[in-house]
Amino acid sequence: MQEQLDERGQELDRERRGLLRIGLAEVYNPSMVPTLNPGDHLVVRYGAPVRPGDVVVMKHPFRQDLLIVKRAVERRESGWWVMGDNPLVENDSREFGTVPDEFVVARAWVRLRRPPGRGQRSAAALLSWVASALRPVRSSARSAPSERSLSRRLRAR
């Protein structure tokens, strides 16, 4: 118990001194399409406060050694209700219920799109990739995946 208190105390000291805990995470599955695609990387902030609509990296409730990326939809009494942006993938709170706060590891801050495939690249294609490769991961105020409009889906690609 004392070890956890010391560890948390160190985190608070770093935050007070302005040293943010930042990391990199890779997206492997399509549960967050169209917002995030497999192969995208996320710059994440460990221990950052989470608000509804934020994209978070969390421990899977049934396999704590597995990290997954989901959107925090709403705060409930027992934790966070999380969902993927892809309505066809149900590996989220619809399957495993609310997620305890201690399972939320980090909040996504910036998405780094993977570079285009190897081979011939035109200057225009490379410039287009550079312009879209680095984007902030914005919060979404959506309540259910089916309520997204077509224009929202097209803008997120």
N, C-alpha and C positions, 0 to 999 in steps of 0.2 A: 504494500500500500504506500509506504514512504517513497519508493522508487517512482511511482506514478506522480506523486506530488512534486518531487524534484524535477522530473522530466517536464511537467507542465510549467513549473516555475521558470525553467530555462526558455521555453517557448515565449512566455510573457516578456522576459527580459529582451529577447531578440526583437519582438514586436515594438517594445518601447524604444529601443535603439534604432529602429527603422530597418532592421535587417529582416527582410521577408523570406520566408521559407518557400522557395520556388523549385519546381521540378518539371520533368517532361514525361508525358504519358502517350502511348500509342493506342489508337483505336483499331481493334481487330475484327469486330463484327458489325453487321448492318443495323443494329438496334436503334441507332441515332440518325439514320438516313432520313431526310435529306440534309439535316444540319451538319452532321459529321459523317464522313465516309471511311470505310476500312482503309488503313494506311495513313490517315491524317494523324498528326501529332498535336498534343495539347500542352501548352505551357500552363501549369497549375500552381495554385497557392495553397500550401498545406496549412491547415488550421484556420483558414479564412472563414468569416461568418457566411452562412448560407441563407439565402432568401428564396421564396417561391419563384420559380422560373429559372434558377441557376442550373447550369450543367455541373454535375459533381462526379468525382471519382470516389467509389465506395467499395467496401468489402461486400462480397456476395453473402447474403444472410445464411445460405446453406453450405457455403464453402468459403470460409474466411481467408483462405490463402489465394483466392481469386479476386482480382480487382475488376470492377465493371464501371462503365460510364452511363449515367442516366440523368434525367432532368428532375430536379426537386420540384414537385408540383405543389404540395401543401404540407404545412406542419400540422401534425396530429398529436394527440396526447402521448402516444407511445413512440413517436419518432416521425420520420419523413415518409410521405407517400411519393414514390418515384416512378417515373415512366420513361420509356424510350420514345423518341419522336417518330419512329417507324411503327405505324399501326398494325403491321403484319407480324411483328415480333413481340411476344408477350412475356419475355423474361424480365419482368419488373414487378411492381407491387401488386399487380393483378394476380401474379403467381405466388409471391412470397410475403405479401402484406407490407406493413410499415417497416422502415429500417431504423434501428436505434441510432441516435446521434453519434455514438462512438464508432459506428461503422463508416461514417462519412469521413473520408481521408483528406480530400482536397476539393477546391472549387476551380473549375476551368476558367482561364483568363483569356488566352489567345489560342486560336486554331492555326496550325501550320499545315497547309495543304501539301500533300506529297508531290514531288516533281513529276512532270510528264514522263512517260515511258522512254526507255533508252532508244537511240536511233537518231535519225535526222530530225532536227528541230529548226523551224524557221525562226527568224528574229521576232516576227510578229507573235508567234505562238509562245516564245520564251517571255516576251514582254507581258503578254496576257497572263501567263502563269505568275510572274513576279507581282503583278498588280493584284492578283487575287489570292496569293499564297498565305499572306499574313492577315488574319482578321480577328477582331475581338469576338469572343463567344458571348453573345448578348442573352440576357434573360428573356424568357418568353412568358407572356401572361395567359397562355392558353390553358384551358381546363381539360380538354380531351383531344387526342390526336385527330379524331374525325372532324373536329370543328375548324381545322386549318383550311384556309381558302387556297385555291389553285395559285393565286398570285403569290401567297406566302411561300408555298413550296417552290415556286420557280425562283424567287429571290434568294432562297437559302442555298441554292446549288452553286 
